Amino acid sequence: MTPPASALASETGRVNQKRRTRKTLLETAARLAREGRTPTLEEVAEAALVSRATAYRYFPSIEALMVEAALDVAVPEPDALFAGGGPADAVARFAHVEAALHEMMAANEVQLRMMLVHSLERRLRGEADDGLPARQNRRVPLLEAALEPVKDEFAPADRRRLIEALSLIVGIEAIVVLKDVLQLDEPQIREVKRWAVKALVEAARKQASSPLYPELAP
């Protein structure tokens, strides 16, 4: 049975609230660091106006929080990345996101790998199954901003799938596979990621113009 709309809305609201709480902790930790402080997790919680127990539910240690707080600042905001509108072409818009995140990852690879370790350890401890986000999910808002002005080029059912597929390409996980598993060098990594972005966007666009979606066909 499909849950009623009110239940779905309530669940979405709870998820968004948890993400906002987590974001507040990250922003507070970053602010305290800019002030030259080396805070404890309890001090961050107090400054963020959340309980100590709540802070520990999101971050098991101050080290995990401070690593991600620095990365949170390094990731561009969607409005800044697309200031002035950005590219008009869909492939170029998503490639713009990929390039910006790749530049950030190149400058912060060690910290990103540490953050990945923290999230994997939390999953192993079974703490990622309590409804709390293990990661902040900074990539999706950027991809959604890239999609917004060109969304009519894609079938409604494929827009979210395209965002999800591109999410596999633009994060640190892709770097780990391409560098550690496949042992590609930097130029090869860039080439593969650019190719993947273009292939995914063009495939989704082609599907929108297929007979399955006659309303979108030219």
C-alpha positions in Angstrom: 0.0 0.0 0.0 1.3 3.5 -0.9 1.7 5.7 2.1 -0.6 8.7 2.2 0.7 12.0 1.0 0.6 13.4 4.5 2.9 10.6 5.8 5.4 11.1 2.9 5.4 14.8 3.6 6.0 14.2 7.3 8.9 11.8 6.6 10.5 14.3 4.1 10.2 17.0 6.7 12.0 14.9 9.3 14.8 14.0 6.9 15.2 17.7 6.0 15.3 18.7 9.7 18.0 16.1 10.3 20.1 17.5 7.4 19.6 21.0 8.7 20.7 20.0 12.2 23.8 18.3 10.8 24.5 21.4 8.6 24.2 23.6 11.6 26.8 21.6 13.5 29.2 21.7 10.5 28.8 25.5 10.1 29.3 26.1 13.9 32.4 24.0 14.0 33.8 25.9 11.0 33.0 29.2 12.6 34.7 28.2 15.9 37.8 27.1 13.9 37.9 30.4 12.1 37.9 32.1 15.5 41.1 30.2 16.2 39.5 27.8 18.7 40.0 24.1 18.9 36.6 23.1 20.3 35.4 19.9 21.8 32.3 18.3 20.5 30.4 19.5 23.6 31.4 23.1 22.9 30.3 22.9 19.3 26.9 21.4 20.4 26.5 24.2 22.9 27.3 26.9 20.3 24.9 25.3 17.8 22.1 25.2 20.4 21.7 21.4 20.3 22.2 18.8 23.0 25.5 16.9 23.5 23.6 13.7 22.8 22.3 15.1 19.5 25.8 16.1 18.4 27.2 12.7 19.2 24.4 11.1 17.1 25.6 12.9 14.0 29.4 12.8 14.7 31.1 10.2 16.9 34.1 12.4 17.5 35.3 15.9 17.2 37.9 14.7 14.6 35.1 13.5 12.3 33.2 16.8 12.7 36.2 19.1 12.1 37.4 17.1 9.0 34.0 17.4 7.4 33.5 21.0 8.6 36.6 22.1 6.6 35.3 20.3 3.5 31.8 21.8 3.9 33.3 25.2 3.5 35.4 24.1 0.5 32.4 23.0 -1.5 30.9 25.8 -3.6 27.3 26.8 -3.1 25.0 26.3 -6.1 24.2 30.1 -6.3 27.9 30.9 -6.4 28.8 28.1 -8.9 26.1 29.3 -11.3 26.3 33.0 -10.6 25.2 34.8 -13.8 23.4 31.8 -15.0 26.3 29.6 -16.1 26.4 27.5 -19.3 23.2 27.1 -21.3 23.9 23.6 -22.6 22.9 20.7 -20.3 26.2 18.7 -20.8 28.2 21.9 -20.1 26.2 22.6 -17.0 26.8 19.2 -15.5 30.4 19.2 -16.6 30.7 22.6 -14.7 29.6 20.8 -11.5 32.0 17.9 -12.1 34.9 20.3 -12.8 34.3 22.4 -9.7 34.0 19.3 -7.4 37.0 17.7 -9.0 39.1 20.8 -8.3 37.9 20.8 -4.7 38.7 17.1 -4.3 42.1 17.5 -5.7 42.9 20.1 -3.1 41.3 18.1 -0.2 41.8 14.5 -1.2 43.3 13.4 2.2 40.5 15.0 4.2 37.8 13.5 1.9 39.3 10.1 2.3 39.2 10.6 6.1 35.6 11.6 5.9 34.8 8.5 3.8 36.5 6.3 6.4 34.4 7.9 9.2 31.2 7.3 7.2 32.2 3.7 6.4 33.1 3.0 10.1 29.7 4.4 11.1 28.0 2.1 8.7 30.0 -0.9 10.1 28.9 0.0 13.6 25.3 0.0 12.4 24.8 3.7 13.2 23.8 4.6 9.7 20.5 2.8 9.9 18.9 5.1 12.4 17.6 7.6 9.9 20.5 10.1 10.4 22.5 11.1 7.3 26.0 9.7 7.3 27.1 12.3 4.9 25.9 15.8 4.1 25.1 15.2 0.4 26.6 18.4 -1.0 26.7 17.1 -4.6 23.0 16.8 -5.2 22.1 20.5 -4.7 24.8 21.4 -7.2 23.5 18.8 -9.7 19.9 20.0 -9.1 21.0 23.6 -9.8 22.6 22.4 -13.0 19.4 20.6 -14.1 16.9 23.3 -13.2 17.0 25.6 -16.3 17.4 22.6 -18.7 15.0 20.1 -17.1 12.5 20.3 -19.9 15.0 18.5 -22.1 14.5 15.4 -20.0 11.5 13.2 -19.3 10.1 13.9 -15.8 10.7 10.3 -14.7 14.4 10.5 -15.8 15.4 13.8 -14.1 15.9 12.2 -10.6 17.6 9.2 -12.1 20.0 11.4 -14.0 20.9 13.2 -10.8 21.4 9.9 -9.0 23.6 8.5 -11.8 25.8 11.6 -12.0 26.2 11.5 -8.2 28.3 8.4 -8.7 30.7 10.3 -10.9 31.3 13.6 -9.2 32.2 12.4 -5.7 35.3 11.1 -3.9 34.1 7.5 -4.4 34.8 7.8 -8.2 38.3 9.1 -7.4 38.9 6.0 -5.2 37.9 3.6 -7.9 39.7 5.4 -10.8 42.9 6.0 -8.8 43.2 3.1 -6.4 41.4 0.3 -8.3 42.1 1.2 -11.9 45.4 3.0 -11.2 44.6 5.8 -13.7 46.7 9.0 -13.6 45.2 12.5 -13.3 44.7 13.2 -17.0 43.0 9.8 -17.5 40.8 10.3 -14.5 39.6 13.7 -15.8 39.0 12.2 -19.3 36.9 9.3 -17.9 34.8 11.5 -15.7 34.1 14.0 -18.4 33.2 11.2 -20.8 30.9 9.7 -18.2 29.1 12.9 -17.5 28.6 13.6 -21.3 27.4 10.0 -21.9 24.9 10.0 -19.1 23.4 13.4 -20.0 23.2 12.6 -23.7 21.6 9.2 -23.0 19.0 10.8 -20.8 18.3 13.5 -23.4 18.0 10.9 -26.1 15.6 8.8 -24.1 13.4 11.9 -23.6 13.0 12.2 -27.4 12.2 8.5 -27.9 8.7 7.2 -28.7 8.3 6.4 -25.0 7.9 10.1 -24.4 6.1 11.5 -27.5 5.1 14.7 -25.6 8.8 15.6 -25.4 9.8 14.7 -29.0 10.7 17.6 -31.3 
